[in-house]
């Protein structure tokens, strides 16, 4: 993890729904799969620190 990244916590859209009436339509599973596919198609977008962690 890069220094300064917080440990723990979670993402929530509750406030967006409350203020804007917006709810996401992409599931976590679909979003992660799309992100992985995008990273595979754009390997230069993977941060150096993440590449080192995978290679170790």
N, C-alpha and C positions, 0 to 999 in steps of 0.2 A: 504494500500500500504506500502511496506517496505520503511524505510527511505532511502533517496537517489535516489529513483525511479523518473525519470523525469515526469513532467506533460505535457500532450499534445503530439504533434508530430505524426508521422505516419511511417509506413513501406513502402518502395518502392523498386522495383526490377529494376528500370530504369537504374541504373549504371551497374548492372550485365548484362542487355541486351546489353548496349552500349559496355562494355568491352569484354564480353564472348559470346554474341549472345544467351544467355540463357533466356528462359521465363518459368515460372512455369506452370505445367499442372494440378495441383490440385486447384480447386476453393476454395474460402474462406469458403463457406458453407460445402464442403466436408472435408476440413482440420479441421474445428472446430468440426464437427461430429466425425471424426476419433480421434481427441484429447480427446473429452469427453468420447468416448468409451474406449480409452486407460486408462484414469484416473479412470473410473469405474472398469476396470480390475486390476488396480494397485493403490489402494487407498493410499498405503504408500508413493506414489510419490507426493501426495498433500502436499504442505508446511503447516506447523502448522499455520502460520498467515492466510492462506486462509481458513483453517478449522474453525478457531475462527470466522472469518467474516461471514461464512455461518450459524454457530450455533447461532449467536447473533440475 
